[in-house]
Amino acid sequence: MQNIPEKRSLADVPGGPVFLHSVGKNGALERDEQKENQDNHKAADIGLYGFGKDREEVVEHRDGKLLGEEDEHRETLMMELTRLVQRRVRESSWWERRGKDCAILSAAFGALPAGFLLLSSSDWWCFLLGLFILGISHAMITVKGTHLASHGALSESPGWSNFLAIFFIEVCGSFSARVGVQAHVKMHHAHTNVIGLGDSSTWKIPFLPRGVYLFLAPLAVPIITPLVAFAHLKGHSLLLVLRTVLCVCLGFLSQFYLLMSVSGLCFGSALLIMHLSRAMFSLPYIHVNIFQVRERASTHLGDASSLGLGFDKKALIGCYESVSERTDVMHAQSSGMCRRHVLGYHIGLSMFSVSRRPKRIFQMTHGVLNLPRNPLLDWTFGHSLISCHVEHHLFPALSDNMCLKVKPLVSQFLKQKQLPYHQDGYISRLRLFYRRYTELMVLAPPITELVGVQ
């Protein structure tokens, strides 16, 4: 993987130091070398943050002015939560921090031989079982594995993290590791729900009918993924392009060869089975992504609570950074005549402008939600994408198992501090999106038109 912009320096804030992390040499996550105290040094060592805020708002001055007591209190909230989480992580064994997730991924690879052998059976039930094994193993490797590898959550060694990112993302996931880490870690996580940066608006395909978009188009994900990867390689070095092409081809050809040689399938059947196994979990994959990145473009601030997600307008007003902005929002509520920049990107949740974004803890708690526990999706996609998404956005470098372990602590802390902790069901989100598909995907104005008073 290629070098990504230089590592940022540590910035001091009144509530304590905020660590700025970056995707450093060869795409591996690097920890900032500057530490203010022993607790925070340990927090960085165990990789709580993974990626910090990439903006001037984390420094002590904003527009030449010192942060006030209210800002200091908000930053202290994040540091207080961080100390609780880092204590829990320090008390955990290697098995809890990384071992369990590594074992799950190893089991996925270990199940592949059985899947290929069952596909050679003349019995239809054995054949279908083999197809299911290949499908679920592929989802675990390419969703859970690539996600953890992109955050460096599988190994403490930069070299191994580097290798695993290339292996999982490029060989198994058929995407560019360089582009994937840049888009997911440096943009989506650093700028969650920020217009034009972390809003992931590329999921919008307004010309597709809702039935096609939600239930048919996702089946084309295995074909579209490498094409998108190659398109995003334009302008990168020839070495990076060559490596990505070779790794993606290696992944495809390896599976195709095993289907023909081990499973005994003909050329056409091998292609069909390879596509079906790769597309088996593409529907929930797309659904989970649109639950977490689509904008609710027409939501008035006063209407947010109608979505049934516990959207606290008072708490949201409290997270703004200036008296004038809070006044604007309260005026917007009373008049009902404007669309603020705080609209929904996880559907019905908060979206922020670049210049008016709250502190990290408010940004993540207002803009992220958890889905309920689902054994199948938790194992294939990982807790950090399903039932612990809030925890994952607060502490991106934690593994799936550690996100699950700190979940009770995080939820209790947020509720005690009267911060939102959004949760909603998979079917509930799907129904909402299906019911308001035209509003969300067809009639929604360009993102830039949503900033400020309309």
Backbone torsions as a table, in degrees:
resi	resn	phi	psi	omega
1	MET	NA	151.7	-171.8
2	GLN	-92.9	164.7	179.5
3	ASN	-65.9	144.3	177.6
4	ILE	-120.4	156.8	-171.1
5	PRO	-40.4	151.7	-168.1
6	GLU	-59.1	158.0	-177.9
7	LYS	-67.2	139.4	-179.2
8	ARG	-85.8	162.7	-178.4
9	SER	-91.1	166.0	179.1
10	LEU	-74.0	139.4	178.1
11	ALA	-117.0	139.1	-179.8
12	ASP	-94.6	138.9	175.4
13	VAL	-129.7	159.0	-175.7
14	PRO	-58.2	-32.2	-177.5
15	GLY	-83.8	0.1	-177.2
16	GLY	130.5	168.7	-177.3
17	PRO	-71.1	140.1	173.0
18	VAL	-108.0	124.8	-176.5
19	PHE	-84.0	129.4	178.8
20	LEU	-103.4	116.0	-179.2
21	HIS	-109.2	158.6	-178.9
22	SER	-143.3	162.8	169.6
23	VAL	-81.9	105.4	-170.5
24	GLY	-93.6	-141.1	-173.8
25	LYS	-54.5	129.3	178.3
26	ASN	58.5	25.8	174.4
27	GLY	80.9	-2.4	-179.8
28	ALA	-78.5	148.0	-179.9
29	LEU	-74.9	126.2	-179.7
30	GLU	-108.0	142.6	177.3
31	ARG	-93.1	145.2	179.2
32	ASP	-67.6	136.0	-175.6
33	GLU	-78.6	-19.2	-176.7
34	GLN	-87.2	127.1	-179.0
35	LYS	-131.5	141.5	-178.4
36	GLU	-92.5	-32.4	-179.0
37	ASN	-152.0	169.6	-172.6
38	GLN	-64.8	-41.0	-179.2
39	ASP	-61.5	-45.4	-178.4
40	ASN	-72.5	-29.0	174.0
41	HIS	-61.6	-44.7	179.0
42	LYS	-66.7	-35.9	178.9
43	ALA	-61.0	-41.1	178.7
44	ALA	-70.4	-38.3	-179.6
45	ASP	-60.8	-38.5	-178.6
46	ILE	-87.6	0.6	169.2
47	GLY	74.0	49.3	-179.9
48	LEU	-72.5	-39.2	-169.7
49	TYR	-90.3	-49.5	180.0
50	GLY	76.2	-43.7	177.2
51	PHE	-156.3	123.5	-177.3
52	GLY	-95.8	-167.4	-176.5
53	LYS	-83.1	133.7	-173.4
54	ASP	-105.2	47.8	-173.7
55	ARG	-143.2	164.4	-179.6
56	GLU	-73.5	-11.1	-176.5
57	GLU	-70.3	-14.9	-179.2
58	VAL	-83.2	-9.8	179.6
59	VAL	-83.5	171.0	-171.7
60	GLU	-70.5	-28.4	-178.4
61	HIS	-107.9	143.1	171.4
62	ARG	-131.2	119.3	-177.2
63	ASP	55.2	38.2	175.8
64	GLY	79.0	5.8	-177.6
65	LYS	-117.3	145.4	176.5
66	LEU	-71.8	146.7	175.5
67	LEU	-68.0	142.9	-178.5
68	GLY	-84.6	-176.0	-178.3
69	GLU	-64.0	-34.7	-179.1
70	GLU	-65.5	-42.0	176.3
71	ASP	-63.4	-40.1	-179.7
72	GLU	-62.5	-39.6	179.5
73	HIS	-63.8	-42.1	-179.0
74	ARG	-64.6	-41.4	-180.0
75	GLU	-67.2	-34.6	178.1
76	THR	-64.4	-33.8	177.2
77	LEU	-58.4	-45.3	-179.4
78	MET	-66.5	-40.8	179.8
79	MET	-68.5	-35.2	177.3
80	GLU	-64.9	-44.5	177.4
81	LEU	-64.5	-39.2	179.4
82	THR	-61.2	-41.8	179.6
83	ARG	-63.6	-38.9	178.4
84	LEU	-65.1	-42.3	-177.9
85	VAL	-70.4	-42.3	-178.7
86	GLN	-65.8	-31.7	175.7
87	ARG	-65.5	-41.2	178.5
88	ARG	-65.8	-38.5	179.6
89	VAL	-68.1	-41.1	179.1
90	ARG	-62.7	-32.2	-179.9
91	GLU	-78.2	-9.7	-175.9
92	SER	-90.1	150.1	178.0
93	SER	-81.2	169.2	176.8
94	TRP	-60.4	-36.4	179.6
95	TRP	-59.6	-40.6	179.7
96	GLU	-74.0	-37.1	-176.9
97	ARG	-72.8	-43.0	-175.8
98	ARG	-138.4	-29.9	-170.6
99	GLY	-60.8	-42.0	-176.4
100	LYS	-63.7	-43.1	179.7
101	ASP	-68.9	-37.3	175.7
102	CYS	-63.3	-37.9	179.0
103	ALA	-66.3	-39.3	178.5
104	ILE	-63.5	-43.3	178.5
105	LEU	-67.4	-37.2	176.8
106	SER	-63.6	-38.3	177.6
107	ALA	-63.9	-36.1	177.9
108	ALA	-63.5	-43.9	176.8
109	PHE	-66.6	-38.1	-179.1
110	GLY	-66.5	-24.7	-179.8
111	ALA	-81.8	-14.6	-176.6
112	LEU	-60.2	-45.4	179.1
113	PRO	-56.7	-41.1	178.4
114	ALA	-62.7	-39.3	178.9
115	GLY	-63.5	-45.7	179.3
116	PHE	-64.0	-39.6	-179.5
117	LEU	-68.7	-40.4	179.3
118	LEU	-64.7	-29.6	178.3
119	LEU	-68.5	-16.4	178.4
120	SER	-86.3	-5.8	-177.8
121	SER	-74.9	147.4	176.5
122	SER	-83.8	-11.9	178.0
123	ASP	-81.2	127.9	-174.7
124	TRP	-63.9	-37.1	-179.8
125	TRP	-65.5	-40.8	176.4
126	CYS	-65.9	-39.7	179.3
127	PHE	-62.0	-46.3	179.8
128	LEU	-66.1	-36.2	176.5
129	LEU	-63.9	-41.2	176.9
130	GLY	-62.5	-40.6	177.9
131	LEU	-63.8	-41.3	179.4
132	PHE	-64.8	-41.4	179.0
133	ILE	-61.6	-43.7	177.5
134	LEU	-63.0	-41.1	-178.2
135	GLY	-65.2	-47.4	-178.0
136	ILE	-71.0	-34.9	177.1
137	SER	-65.8	-41.2	179.0
138	HIS	-63.5	-40.7	179.0
139	ALA	-64.9	-42.7	179.3
140	MET	-62.3	-41.6	-177.2
141	ILE	-73.5	-43.9	-171.8
142	THR	-88.4	-17.7	176.9
143	VAL	-104.6	-63.2	179.3
144	LYS	-62.5	-47.4	-177.5
145	GLY	-64.5	-47.4	-179.1
146	THR	-66.3	-36.3	-179.6
147	HIS	-65.9	-47.6	178.5
148	LEU	-65.3	-38.7	180.0
149	ALA	-66.1	-36.6	-179.6
150	SER	-65.2	-27.8	178.8
151	HIS	-94.1	0.3	-178.1
152	GLY	66.8	29.0	-174.7
153	ALA	-89.4	-1.3	-177.7
154	LEU	-95.1	-16.8	-177.8
155	SER	-154.4	148.2	175.7
156	GLU	-84.7	-14.0	-179.3
157	SER	-82.9	124.7	177.6
158	PRO	-58.2	-38.4	180.0
159	GLY	-64.0	-46.8	178.4
160	TRP	-66.8	-39.3	177.9
161	SER	-60.2	-39.4	178.0
162	ASN	-62.0	-49.1	-179.4
163	PHE	-63.5	-45.4	-178.1
164	LEU	-64.8	-35.5	177.7
165	ALA	-63.0	-45.0	178.7
166	ILE	-65.2	-43.9	-177.3
167	PHE	-64.0	-51.2	-175.9
168	PHE	-71.2	-44.7	-173.9
169	ILE	-77.0	-43.5	-174.3
170	GLU	-90.8	-52.3	-177.4
171	VAL	-70.6	-47.7	-176.9
172	CYS	-87.8	-39.5	-174.1
173	GLY	-92.8	-7.0	177.4
174	SER	58.6	37.0	178.3
175	PHE	-135.7	168.4	178.9
176	SER	-83.2	124.6	178.6
177	ALA	-63.6	-40.4	-179.8
178	ARG	-61.6	-48.1	-179.3
179	VAL	-69.9	-40.5	-178.5
180	GLY	-63.2	-46.2	179.1
181	VAL	-66.0	-40.7	178.9
182	GLN	-60.5	-46.8	-175.9
183	ALA	-72.8	-42.3	-173.9
184	HIS	-84.3	-51.6	-173.9
185	VAL	-79.7	-48.3	-173.4
186	LYS	-81.6	-25.4	-178.5
187	MET	-106.6	-60.0	-175.0
188	HIS	-61.9	-44.8	-177.2
189	HIS	-78.8	-38.3	-179.3
190	ALA	-73.2	-26.8	-175.4
191	HIS	-130.5	48.5	-177.3
192	THR	-56.5	123.2	176.6
193	ASN	61.0	24.3	174.8
194	VAL	-95.5	127.6	-174.2
195	ILE	-57.5	127.7	175.4
196	GLY	82.4	-6.4	-179.3
197	LEU	-120.8	-66.0	-177.1
198	GLY	-112.1	25.8	-174.6
199	ASP	-88.9	-12.8	176.5
200	SER	52.6	43.9	-176.2
201	SER	-72.4	-3.3	179.9
202	THR	-68.6	-10.4	178.6
203	TRP	-73.1	-10.2	-176.7
204	LYS	-78.1	123.2	175.0
205	ILE	-132.1	78.7	-169.3
206	PRO	-65.7	-20.5	-177.0
207	PHE	-79.9	-9.1	179.3
208	LEU	-88.9	134.1	172.6
209	PRO	-61.2	155.4	-174.0
210	ARG	-62.6	-37.6	178.8
211	GLY	-63.5	-40.0	179.1
212	VAL	-69.0	-45.2	-177.3
213	TYR	-63.6	-42.8	-173.0
214	LEU	-83.2	-28.8	-169.6
215	PHE	-127.2	-10.9	179.6
216	LEU	-118.7	-48.2	-177.7
217	ALA	-56.9	-36.4	179.2
218	PRO	-58.1	-23.2	-179.9
219	LEU	-66.5	-15.8	178.8
220	ALA	-90.4	1.3	-178.1
221	VAL	-55.3	-43.3	179.9
222	PRO	-60.6	-28.4	178.8
223	ILE	-83.5	-40.1	-175.7
224	ILE	-71.2	-36.3	-173.4
225	THR	-54.3	-53.8	179.5
226	PRO	-66.0	-31.1	178.2
227	LEU	-65.6	-42.0	176.9
228	VAL	-64.2	-40.6	179.5
229	ALA	-60.7	-46.8	-179.1
230	PHE	-65.6	-36.0	179.0
231	ALA	-64.6	-35.5	-178.7
232	HIS	-80.5	-6.6	178.9
233	LEU	-83.6	-5.0	179.8
234	LYS	-60.9	129.6	-179.6
235	GLY	92.7	-9.2	177.8
236	HIS	-86.3	169.3	-177.0
237	SER	-65.3	152.7	-179.7
238	LEU	-61.6	-36.7	179.8
239	LEU	-62.9	-43.1	179.1
240	LEU	-64.9	-44.2	179.4
241	VAL	-61.4	-45.2	-179.1
242	LEU	-63.2	-43.2	179.3
243	ARG	-62.0	-44.5	-179.3
244	THR	-63.5	-45.0	179.9
245	VAL	-61.5	-44.3	-179.2
246	LEU	-65.4	-42.0	-179.1
247	CYS	-67.1	-42.6	178.9
248	VAL	-63.5	-44.9	178.5
249	CYS	-63.6	-37.6	178.0
250	LEU	-60.4	-42.9	179.4
251	GLY	-63.9	-46.5	179.7
252	PHE	-64.3	-49.8	-175.2
253	LEU	-66.4	-34.3	178.6
254	SER	-63.4	-47.6	179.5
255	GLN	-65.6	-41.3	179.4
256	PHE	-62.0	-42.1	180.0
257	TYR	-63.9	-43.4	-179.7
258	LEU	-66.0	-36.2	178.0
259	LEU	-65.6	-34.2	-179.6
260	MET	-82.9	-41.3	-174.3
261	SER	-84.8	-43.2	-178.0
262	VAL	-86.4	-47.0	-178.0
263	SER	-82.4	-16.8	177.6
264	GLY	72.9	27.6	-179.4
265	LEU	-86.8	153.2	175.1
266	CYS	-78.8	175.3	-174.6
267	PHE	-56.2	-53.6	-177.4
268	GLY	-64.9	-42.6	179.7
269	SER	-64.7	-38.2	178.9
270	ALA	-63.4	-42.4	177.5
271	LEU	-62.5	-43.8	-178.9
272	LEU	-64.3	-46.8	-179.5
273	ILE	-65.4	-38.2	178.1
274	MET	-61.8	-42.3	179.5
275	HIS	-67.5	-44.3	-179.0
276	LEU	-62.6	-40.6	-180.0
277	SER	-67.6	-35.5	179.4
278	ARG	-77.2	-26.0	-177.1
279	ALA	-96.7	-0.8	-172.2
280	MET	-58.0	-40.2	-178.2
281	PHE	-109.8	21.1	-178.4
282	SER	-72.4	-28.6	177.8
283	LEU	-64.9	-55.7	176.9
284	PRO	-63.7	-27.8	177.4
285	TYR	-62.1	-47.8	178.3
286	ILE	-66.8	-41.6	-179.7
287	HIS	-60.0	-47.1	-180.0
288	VAL	-60.7	-38.4	-179.8
289	ASN	-68.6	-40.8	-179.8
290	ILE	-73.7	-28.2	173.9
291	PHE	-62.0	-29.7	-171.3
292	GLN	-104.1	-6.1	-176.9
293	VAL	-135.3	-9.1	-175.0
294	ARG	-79.3	146.7	-179.5
295	GLU	-88.1	147.3	169.6
296	ARG	-103.4	83.6	-165.0
297	ALA	-68.0	-28.3	-173.5
298	SER	-102.1	11.6	-178.3
299	THR	-75.6	123.6	169.5
300	HIS	-78.7	151.5	-178.9
301	LEU	-58.3	-37.8	-179.6
302	GLY	-69.7	-15.7	-178.0
303	ASP	-93.7	-7.2	-170.2
304	ALA	-60.3	-36.2	-177.5
305	SER	-68.3	-17.7	-178.6
306	SER	-69.5	-13.4	-178.8
307	LEU	-80.6	-4.1	174.5
308	GLY	74.4	27.9	-177.1
309	LEU	-113.0	13.6	179.3
310	GLY	68.7	33.3	-177.2
311	PHE	-72.8	110.9	-173.4
312	ASP	-92.6	105.3	-178.0
313	LYS	-64.6	-38.9	-179.0
314	LYS	-64.3	-42.7	178.7
315	ALA	-65.9	-36.0	-179.4
316	LEU	-66.3	-41.7	177.4
317	ILE	-60.5	-37.1	-178.6
318	GLY	-65.5	-16.8	-175.6
319	CYS	-92.7	-2.2	179.6
320	TYR	-74.3	162.5	-167.0
321	GLU	-100.7	-2.1	-179.1
322	SER	-148.6	152.8	178.6
323	VAL	-62.7	-39.7	-179.0
324	SER	-62.6	-38.7	-179.6
325	GLU	-69.8	-40.1	177.2
326	ARG	-62.4	-37.1	177.6
327	THR	-62.9	-42.8	178.2
328	ASP	-58.7	-43.5	-177.5
329	VAL	-67.0	-43.3	179.6
330	MET	-64.5	-35.9	175.7
331	HIS	-65.6	-38.7	178.7
332	ALA	-63.3	-38.0	179.4
333	GLN	-66.4	-44.8	-175.0
334	SER	-71.3	-35.1	-177.4
335	SER	-86.7	-31.3	-178.3
336	GLY	63.5	25.3	-173.3
337	MET	-113.8	9.0	-177.7
338	CYS	-141.7	162.3	172.8
339	ARG	-110.5	117.4	-179.7
340	ARG	-80.2	171.0	176.5
341	HIS	-73.7	-9.8	176.3
342	VAL	-93.8	83.1	177.2
343	LEU	-110.6	-157.3	-174.2
344	GLY	-110.4	131.0	169.0
345	TYR	-110.7	-49.1	156.5
346	HIS	-71.5	128.3	-165.1
347	ILE	-47.2	123.7	179.3
348	GLY	81.1	0.8	179.3
349	LEU	-102.8	-173.7	-169.2
350	SER	-84.1	145.1	172.5
351	MET	-128.3	144.6	-172.1
352	PHE	-126.4	150.0	173.4
353	SER	-83.9	162.5	-177.1
354	VAL	-63.6	-39.9	-174.3
355	SER	-86.7	-13.7	-177.0
356	ARG	-130.7	70.0	-179.1
357	ARG	-115.0	141.9	-177.8
358	PRO	-78.8	178.5	175.5
359	LYS	-62.9	161.9	-172.2
360	ARG	-55.0	-45.9	-175.2
361	ILE	-65.6	-33.5	177.4
362	PHE	-76.1	-38.1	178.9
363	GLN	-60.1	-45.3	-176.2
364	MET	-76.4	-39.0	-177.4
365	THR	-73.3	-29.3	178.1
366	HIS	-86.5	-21.0	-172.5
367	GLY	-109.9	5.1	-175.4
368	VAL	-134.3	149.2	176.9
369	LEU	-137.4	160.8	175.9
370	ASN	-105.5	143.1	168.1
371	LEU	-92.4	159.9	179.4
372	PRO	-69.1	164.0	178.1
373	ARG	-59.3	134.5	177.7
374	ASN	-141.1	108.4	-173.5
375	PRO	-52.9	-42.4	-177.4
376	LEU	-68.0	-49.8	-178.3
377	LEU	-72.5	-33.9	177.5
378	ASP	-61.8	-37.6	-179.1
379	TRP	-80.3	-36.0	-176.7
380	THR	-84.6	-42.6	-177.7
381	PHE	-95.9	-28.0	-179.5
382	GLY	103.4	146.5	-179.8
383	HIS	-59.0	-35.4	-174.8
384	SER	-66.8	-20.0	177.1
385	LEU	-97.7	-16.8	-174.0
386	ILE	-113.6	-79.8	-170.7
387	SER	-93.6	-6.6	-179.1
388	CYS	-130.4	37.8	-175.6
389	HIS	-69.9	-34.5	176.6
390	VAL	-62.8	-47.8	179.2
391	GLU	-61.6	-38.4	-179.8
392	HIS	-64.9	-40.6	-179.9
393	HIS	-72.3	-28.7	176.0
394	LEU	-74.7	-36.7	-178.5
395	PHE	-135.4	78.7	-169.6
396	PRO	-63.6	-25.0	-174.7
397	ALA	-86.7	-2.6	176.8
398	LEU	-73.8	145.4	177.4
399	SER	-72.0	170.0	179.3
400	ASP	-58.3	-45.3	-177.8
401	ASN	-65.5	-37.5	178.8
402	MET	-71.2	-34.3	174.6
403	CYS	-60.2	-41.5	178.3
404	LEU	-66.2	-37.4	-177.7
405	LYS	-69.8	-36.3	-178.7
406	VAL	-89.3	-3.3	-177.3
407	LYS	-57.0	-48.9	178.5
408	PRO	-59.1	-38.6	179.9
409	LEU	-64.8	-46.6	-178.1
410	VAL	-66.1	-46.5	-178.3
411	SER	-63.3	-41.1	178.5
412	GLN	-64.2	-42.3	-179.9
413	PHE	-62.6	-47.5	-177.6
414	LEU	-63.8	-39.8	179.5
415	LYS	-69.7	-36.9	177.3
416	GLN	-64.2	-35.3	-179.8
417	LYS	-88.8	8.2	178.9
418	GLN	58.3	37.9	173.2
419	LEU	-99.4	150.7	-178.6
420	PRO	-67.9	146.5	174.2
421	TYR	-136.8	87.1	-170.8
422	HIS	-74.8	133.7	174.4
423	GLN	-142.1	141.1	178.1
424	ASP	-156.6	156.4	-176.5
425	GLY	-81.6	155.2	179.1
426	TYR	-59.9	-50.3	-178.1
427	ILE	-65.4	-38.3	178.4
428	SER	-61.0	-43.7	179.2
429	ARG	-67.2	-40.3	-179.7
430	LEU	-64.7	-41.5	177.7
431	ARG	-63.3	-43.0	179.1
432	LEU	-61.0	-45.1	-178.9
433	PHE	-67.9	-39.9	179.2
434	TYR	-65.4	-42.6	-177.6
435	ARG	-67.6	-34.9	-175.9
436	ARG	-113.3	29.9	-176.5
437	TYR	-59.2	-46.7	-178.5
438	THR	-60.6	-43.5	179.9
439	GLU	-64.0	-39.6	-174.4
440	LEU	-83.5	-36.3	-170.0
441	MET	-110.0	-19.6	-175.1
442	VAL	-111.7	-47.8	-174.8
443	LEU	-92.5	-5.8	-178.5
444	ALA	-63.1	131.2	178.8
445	PRO	-72.7	167.7	176.1
446	PRO	-55.9	148.3	-176.0
447	ILE	-55.5	-40.4	-175.1
448	THR	-65.0	-22.5	-179.6
449	GLU	-77.9	-7.6	-177.0
450	LEU	-89.3	-9.5	-174.7
451	VAL	-82.4	127.0	175.6
452	GLY	87.0	-174.3	-178.5
453	VAL	-78.4	128.7	-179.7
454	GLN	-89.3	NA	NA
